Amino acid sequence: MEQFVFQLLVVMVLVVVMAPTAIVGHGMMLNPPQRSSMFRFGFAVPPNYNDNSLNCGGFG
């Protein structure tokens, strides 16, 4: 029983440590298109190919 508890604890620690690496905080607004993505919908604006990696004023 003690070995099972230890193994469970190890698995839980690994899940907690590895979980933040699976979070992807990138995205873009497509409907309606954001200003950085308007070129993808045929608007006559300069293209911004990094339109999925903008931040909202926080620490980047």
C-alpha positions as CSV (number, residue, x, y, z in Angstrom):
1,M,0.0,0.0,0.0
2,E,2.8,2.4,0.8
3,Q,4.5,1.8,-2.5
4,F,1.2,2.5,-4.3
5,V,0.8,5.8,-2.5
6,F,4.4,6.8,-3.4
7,Q,3.8,5.9,-7.1
8,L,0.6,7.9,-7.1
9,L,2.4,10.9,-5.5
10,V,5.1,10.7,-8.2
11,V,2.5,10.6,-11.0
12,M,0.6,13.5,-9.5
13,V,3.8,15.6,-9.2
14,L,4.8,14.8,-12.8
15,V,1.3,15.8,-14.0
16,V,1.5,19.1,-12.1
17,V,5.0,19.8,-13.4
18,M,4.2,18.9,-17.0
19,A,0.8,20.5,-17.3
20,P,1.9,24.1,-17.8
21,T,4.0,23.1,-20.8
22,A,0.8,21.9,-22.5
23,I,-0.9,25.2,-22.3
24,V,-0.8,27.3,-25.4
25,G,-1.8,30.9,-24.9
26,H,-1.9,32.0,-28.5
27,G,-4.9,32.7,-30.6
28,M,-6.6,35.3,-32.8
29,M,-10.1,36.6,-33.3
30,L,-11.5,35.6,-36.7
31,N,-15.1,36.6,-36.5
32,P,-15.1,39.6,-36.7
33,P,-11.5,39.7,-37.8
34,Q,-9.1,41.6,-35.6
35,R,-7.1,44.4,-37.2
36,S,-4.0,42.2,-37.4
37,S,-5.8,39.4,-39.2
38,M,-7.8,41.5,-41.7
39,F,-5.3,40.8,-44.5
40,R,-6.4,37.2,-44.3
41,F,-9.9,38.2,-45.4
42,G,-9.0,40.3,-48.4
43,F,-8.8,43.8,-46.7
44,A,-6.2,46.1,-48.2
45,V,-4.0,46.3,-45.1
46,P,-0.4,45.4,-44.6
47,P,0.0,41.8,-43.6
48,N,1.0,40.8,-40.1
49,Y,2.0,37.2,-40.1
50,N,2.5,37.3,-36.3
51,D,-1.2,38.0,-35.7
52,N,-1.5,35.0,-33.4
53,S,1.1,36.1,-31.0
54,L,-0.1,39.5,-29.7
55,N,-0.6,40.2,-26.1
56,C,-3.1,42.5,-24.3
57,G,-0.7,44.8,-22.6
58,G,0.6,42.4,-20.0
59,F,4.0,41.0,-19.6
60,G,5.0,39.1,-22.7
